[in-house]
Amino acid sequence: MNAIRFTLLLLVLGGLTACQHPHTPDHRDADLYQALGERAGIETMVENLLYLIVEDERIAFQFKGIDVAHFHRQLSDQICELSGGPCLYTGRKMRESHSAMAITETQFNALTENLILAMEQNRIPTGAQNRLLALLAPLHQDIRGL
């Protein structure tokens, strides 16, 4: 990842973590959903992300024993809904699902790096990548338990 994109990511994560939960209607963006490849593109991106997670020693242990199909479906639904797609995320709230995990900043950043790699593997345009990251950034506090 180049230094400019990483710096942008840090600014987005740092600057938006105090925002409201992103499931508000004004955060929906059908153009972003299309740029991500709609449902099929999102599912492929999430699948690629899962392969990257398994190979990443910084975070793989956090995912041991999970129901991979359920995780894939829930994350795909969440990204689909956030990006303006017709999906509905019905999973648990981020704080609830991550409360016992004690996720470090390094682990959070590792997952973010892997998401960016998965988006690049799927040829998601940089602008769309940054828009998705901006929608996910407010979840930082809940995932980290801050």
C-alpha positions in Angstrom: 0.0 0.0 0.0 1.5 3.3 -0.9 2.2 5.9 1.8 -0.4 8.4 0.6 -3.2 5.9 0.7 -2.1 4.7 4.2 -1.9 8.2 5.5 -5.4 8.9 4.0 -6.6 5.7 5.8 -5.2 6.8 9.1 -6.8 10.3 8.7 -10.2 8.7 7.8 -10.0 6.2 10.7 -8.8 8.9 13.2 -11.2 11.6 12.0 -14.4 9.7 11.7 -14.4 7.4 14.7 -16.5 9.8 16.6 -19.3 9.9 14.0 -22.7 8.4 14.3 -23.3 4.7 13.4 -23.1 4.5 9.6 -26.5 2.8 9.1 -28.3 6.1 8.5 -30.0 6.8 5.2 -27.7 9.6 4.3 -24.7 7.3 4.2 -26.3 5.1 1.5 -24.7 5.5 -1.9 -26.0 3.3 -4.8 -23.1 4.4 -7.0 -20.7 2.9 -4.4 -22.7 -0.3 -4.4 -22.3 -0.5 -8.2 -18.6 0.4 -8.0 -18.0 -2.5 -5.7 -19.6 -4.9 -8.2 -23.0 -5.1 -6.6 -23.8 -8.2 -4.5 -21.6 -10.6 -6.5 -18.6 -8.2 -6.4 -18.9 -7.7 -2.7 -19.2 -11.4 -2.0 -16.0 -12.1 -4.1 -14.2 -9.2 -2.3 -15.2 -10.6 1.1 -14.1 -14.1 0.0 -10.7 -12.7 -1.0 -10.5 -10.9 2.3 -11.1 -14.2 4.2 -8.2 -15.8 2.4 -6.0 -12.9 3.3 -7.0 -13.1 6.9 -6.2 -16.8 7.2 -2.7 -16.1 5.8 -2.1 -13.1 8.1 -0.4 -14.2 11.4 -1.3 -10.9 13.0 -5.0 -11.7 13.0 -5.7 -15.2 11.8 -6.0 -16.5 15.4 -8.9 -14.1 16.1 -10.9 -15.9 13.5 -10.2 -19.5 14.5 -13.3 -21.5 15.0 -15.7 -19.1 13.4 -18.5 -20.2 11.1 -16.9 -19.0 7.9 -20.1 -19.2 5.8 -22.0 -17.2 8.4 -19.2 -14.6 8.7 -18.9 -14.3 4.9 -22.7 -13.7 4.6 -22.8 -11.2 7.5 -19.9 -9.1 6.3 -21.2 -9.2 2.7 -24.6 -8.0 4.0 -23.0 -5.3 6.1 -20.9 -3.9 3.2 -23.8 -4.3 0.8 -26.1 -2.3 3.0 -23.5 0.4 3.9 -22.7 0.9 0.2 -26.3 1.5 -0.8 -27.2 -2.0 -1.9 -30.5 -3.7 -1.3 -29.2 -5.9 1.5 -30.0 -5.7 5.2 -27.4 -6.4 7.8 -29.0 -8.4 10.6 -26.0 -9.3 12.6 -25.0 -8.2 16.1 -23.7 -4.7 16.8 -20.0 -4.4 16.4 -19.3 -3.6 20.1 -21.2 -6.7 21.2 -19.6 -9.1 18.7 -16.0 -7.9 19.4 -16.2 -7.2 23.1 -14.3 -10.2 24.3 -11.7 -10.1 21.6 -9.4 -7.3 22.9 -8.5 -6.2 19.4 -5.4 -4.1 19.2 -4.8 -1.2 16.9 -2.3 -3.3 15.1 -4.9 -6.0 14.5 -7.5 -3.5 13.4 -5.0 -2.0 10.9 -4.0 -5.5 9.7 -7.6 -6.2 8.8 -8.0 -2.8 7.1 -4.8 -3.5 5.1 -6.2 -6.9 4.0 -9.5 -5.3 3.0 -7.6 -2.8 0.9 -5.7 -5.7 -0.7 -8.9 -7.6 -1.4 -10.4 -4.5 -3.0 -7.3 -4.0 -5.1 -7.5 -7.7 -6.2 -11.0 -7.1 -7.4 -10.0 -3.9 -9.2 -12.2 -1.7 -7.1 -11.4 2.0 -8.1 -9.4 3.9 -5.5 -12.2 6.4 -5.0 -14.7 3.7 -4.2 -12.2 2.0 -1.9 -11.8 5.3 0.1 -15.6 5.8 0.2 -16.1 2.3 1.6 -13.3 2.8 4.2 -15.0 6.1 5.2 -18.2 4.3 5.8 -16.5 1.6 7.9 -14.3 3.9 9.9 -16.9 4.9 12.4 -17.0 1.3 13.5 -13.4 1.6 14.8 -14.4 2.6 18.3 -16.9 -0.3 18.7 -14.6 -2.9 17.3 -11.7 -1.8 19.5 -14.0 -1.3 22.5 -13.0 2.3 23.1 
